Amino acid sequence: MEDLTPIRVQRKSVSKYVHLDEVLKIGRKTPGMDNLALWRDQAMACLLFLSGARAGAAVSLPIRAIHLNDPYPHIEQKTELGVQTKLSKSATTYLHQIPELLDFVRSWDNFARENFPESHLWYAPIQQRWGQQSTQVLQAGVDRSGALRKRLTLLSQLYELPHRSPHQYRHGYAVYGLEHCKTMAEYHALSRNMMHDNISITDKIYVHVDEVERGQILARLHHNSVGDVDGEFSAFIARFGKQDLVAGIQILATRLAAI
């Protein structure tokens, strides 16, 4: 028994993910009342890329859990709102601020708020009868995640794009974020926003992005001047407001006086 050791599992890094240009192609035209189901599906594709939410959480978001007009657009992935998250975690997660995609998502969001109560699902079931679609409030089906996968497959076929699963939209969210991260604080924020328990999980899954970034970073090192101040700490404290900074100075002063 002492000689037995657990099998070491090597997690594969992500190699397939949704690219920004694919989502932009999906959100290029709003069908509106002519095809409510398509409009809804396009908006969900955009939201998946912007939020990185898992399929189960995305399809169970009520309208009141989505906040697109705040200075920092976000969604509330909270079990108390009925959102079905992995391991029943709850968190407020923020969206990538990509104007074209946000505008498309807002168009469906405005329509949903005008036609459904706030407790209703944002990814609303659409009634189809004799070629006509209506916004009648319907009970959602049991396998909403499976339905989303099928609808995203139809989107890919319609726009002549590679087949993409809901989770590949989540990967697209992560890769887009990692490509734009410049500091450790930004990398940490992205990891937390994906509801990962720690940065190492993000690092293992998206190791291929790290490999590319590492080569680019090392290629730039010879341009850096010796003795330059690392801007990472400055970037970190730049996120705080005036009152937080004042409180931080007081805390630091107290600690320095005790040294």
C-alpha positions, 0 to 999 in steps of 0.5 A: 500500500505504501508503494501505491501512488495516484496516477498523474493526470496531465490536463490538456491545454485549450487549442480550440476556441471561438475567435472574436471575428467569428462572434462579430460575424454572428452579431453583424445583423439583427433579425429582430421580430422577423426571427426572435429565436435567431435574435436570442441565439445571436445575443447569447453567443455574444454574451457567452464570449463577453462573459465566459459563463458556462452553458448551465449558468448562461441559460439559467440567468434571469433578466434581473441578473444581467446589468449591461448599462452599468459603468462595468457591465456584469452578470450575477452568477448567483445560486440565490437568483436561480443560476445553475453554476458549477459546484454551486459557486456564486459570484459577480462576473464582469464582461469584456467591454467590446462595444460592437458585441455589447450593443448587440446584447443590449438590443436583445436585453431591451427587448426581453425587459419590455416583454418578460418579467425580470424573473424570467429567463434572459435566454427565453423560450420562444413559442413557434406556431405555424411559422409565427414566433411569439413572446408568450411566457413559457416554461423552460425545458429540462435540458436547456444546456443541450438546447443551447448547444443545438442552437449554436450549431445552427448558428455556426452553419448559418454563418458558415463558421466552424462548429463551436460548443458553448464551452469553446465560447468560454475558452474564447473569452479567456484567450481574448482576455489573456492576450490583453493582460499586461500585468499580474493584477489583470491576470489575477482578475481574469482568473477570478472572473472565470470563477477559478479557485486559483491562478494555477487552474487558469495557467494549466488550461491556457498554457499554450497562450502562456507559451506564445506570450512568453516568447513575445515578452522575452523578445522585448526584454533587451529594450527595457532599461535597467533600474526602471520601476515595475509598473505592476504595483502602480497598476494595482493601486490605480484601481482604487478610489480616493477614499480607499487610497486614503484608508490605505495610506493610514494603514501603511503609516500605522504599520510603518510606525510599528516597525 
